[in-house]
């Protein structure tokens, strides 16, 4: 198995060659891929023409799949296109037609165009995301990734000391409100309980590489014990540092691409495409976290 680093100056994003994930992957391959993920944070596999079952089987090599719909979305299972083990990141309804412009699920899904970390709003945040491009638009729809390790390392010593022990509140309510989707206006009190904020550290450390990273996301709404305005401005400043173009990789999708990333080390966002005329059918399996980082 060979690989090429795409952002070689900072050691970020590796394209891997010589692997077909439809085949049974050996433990040695799983170990090699895991090592690459820890080091480069984003891994790209080209020409992987797979179905959902093959994606699920491949993903299970790296841990337990986090089921979709557990405190993550509004769509009921009966209205889903995909099985509960797959996250539908497409612009399609259950009949495989583009969602209407005013569709509630479309507006909710537009939150994926904000810089975010998958499921940081869960008490046990997820680890890896594995995204398969089944059908991609002819223009736009890229996925951008930013290296939050570089963002942390760019901080001054004073700033590193300042962020070291800060705790943030994460919730889908915060990210969706930025798009004008106010959950309390459309959900019942019982439904809102699913989106209650959880606490996460602002700084994380990779236990394999020992590199620290900022743990940022559009899901952050407040720094614990800070005023709201100060929280928002401070997080925005950190976001600007982490999304410096030098730390960003934009993946231009081709059909049958697989992209794997480590949510503990990178943020990502989808980019604009004409979702009323084109189809972007990308499907994600997500690996569950094993522990809470902070007692809730």
Secondary structure as GFF3:
##gff-version 3
##sequence-region A 1 296
A	DSSP	beta_strand	2	7	.	.	.	ID=ss1
A	DSSP	beta_strand	12	17	.	.	.	ID=ss2
A	DSSP	alpha_helix	27	40	.	.	.	ID=ss3
A	DSSP	beta_strand	42	45	.	.	.	ID=ss4
A	DSSP	alpha_helix	52	59	.	.	.	ID=ss5
A	DSSP	three_ten_helix	60	62	.	.	.	ID=ss6
A	DSSP	three_ten_helix	77	79	.	.	.	ID=ss7
A	DSSP	beta_strand	87	88	.	.	.	ID=ss8
A	DSSP	alpha_helix	104	109	.	.	.	ID=ss9
A	DSSP	three_ten_helix	110	113	.	.	.	ID=ss10
A	DSSP	beta_strand	128	135	.	.	.	ID=ss11
A	DSSP	beta_strand	143	147	.	.	.	ID=ss12
A	DSSP	alpha_helix	148	153	.	.	.	ID=ss13
A	DSSP	alpha_helix	157	163	.	.	.	ID=ss14
A	DSSP	beta_strand	167	170	.	.	.	ID=ss15
A	DSSP	alpha_helix	172	177	.	.	.	ID=ss16
A	DSSP	alpha_helix	183	186	.	.	.	ID=ss17
A	DSSP	alpha_helix	189	192	.	.	.	ID=ss18
A	DSSP	three_ten_helix	193	195	.	.	.	ID=ss19
A	DSSP	beta_strand	198	201	.	.	.	ID=ss20
A	DSSP	beta_strand	203	205	.	.	.	ID=ss21
A	DSSP	beta_strand	212	214	.	.	.	ID=ss22
A	DSSP	beta_strand	220	223	.	.	.	ID=ss23
A	DSSP	alpha_helix	228	242	.	.	.	ID=ss24
A	DSSP	three_ten_helix	245	247	.	.	.	ID=ss25
A	DSSP	beta_strand	248	251	.	.	.	ID=ss26
A	DSSP	beta_strand	258	262	.	.	.	ID=ss27
A	DSSP	beta_strand	266	270	.	.	.	ID=ss28
A	DSSP	beta_strand	281	286	.	.	.	ID=ss29
###
